[in-house]
Amino acid sequence: MPCVLECTYLFMKKIFIYTSLLLMLVACGRPAPRKTAKPPLTTEVLIKTTPVKDQGRSQLCWAYAMLATIESEHLMMGDSVNLSTDYVARMMLLDQTRQYYLSRGEHVISMRGMCPMLIHYIETYGAMPFDSYNSKSEINYQVLGRKLMRMTASQHSLSGIDAQAATMMDHEIEYLPKIVFMLGAEYTPLEFAHSVCRVDEYVSLTSFTHHPFYQKFVLEVPDNQMHDEFMNLPIDTLMARIKHTLRTGHPVCWEGDISEPGFSFAQGIAVTGSHRPCTQAERQRQFESLRTTDDHCMELIGIARSRKGHLYFIAKNSWGTANPFGGMMYLSENYVRLKTIAVYMKKKK
């Protein structure tokens, strides 16, 4: 009998490790469906947004979420804008292919990132409308990245790499137009980008105690590839900023942990199991013990309440529409309070 118990324990331990690794691998991707009942919620605030998109197997949630936030800002001003994620991905691949070549393979191509990276890329390379540049089929950007890295072995100059990369991406994604046509006007990608977003429009916020409050610091998470700085606020202040921003008609781009059992896309809801507000110390403990990880990004577009008065944030996800809310999700107030890594919003005027 002791042998049976020991074997059972080892088997369950292996299952636990395998499950944990699987959760890490699908972070920012789509989890397996889990059906459950639709929660009764009443909408208090709802911001306009473009149709839900599907990031497929890509790790580009940060680009989808930040572009959706920019789109909603324009929709709320009466200006219709729908932006291309594939264009940003193409420019990122070109940039990283150059870095891979010049670093002699040390800087491998990765499509992971944080939302401020989107602003950097469109500030440097511009932007395109969704209708001007989008792939007609799902792109496996991880595979494309590996193809680009292999391609550099036969090249001996950046001009050669640029030419070969452009040919490969024209074939794999879509041919790239040189001019953007919008409302009867012609723009270069940079001119178009500057018409829809400026690099100084948004502020990046977080809440952790290993740095002083009300000061900026470089957030120490793996996906902060460009070493962006975040303003550090107490969690009560951060939550108040999120609610105020939404209630005044502006979206919020959210970045945080989705590896919790209470997060279910199939159910369309994310909860912690407790309505007791987590403390600043509890947030910090979970971050430092790596229980709160930087997994996924979504656009917050509204506020809702349950029948018992509990507050939920309405989030636009990028995993398609196959859930009870057409791709939207409801994040409990305590989930956002505990599991937020960072948020991005328009600066106060």
Secondary structure by P-SEA (a helix, b strand, c coil): caaaaaaaaaaaaaaaaaaaaaaaaaccccccbbbbbbccccccbbbbbccccccccccaaaaaaaaaaaaaaaaaacbbbbbbaaaaaaaaaaaaaaaaaaacccccccccccaaaaaaaaaacccccccccccccccaaaaaaaaaaaaacccccaaaaaaaaaaaaaaaccccccccccccccccaaaaaaaccccccbbbbbbbccccccccccccccccccbbbbbbbcaaaaaaaaaaaaaabbbbbbbbcccccccccccccccccccccccaaaaaaaaaaccccccbbbbbcbbbbcccbbbbbbbbbccccccccccbbbbcaaaaacccccccccccc
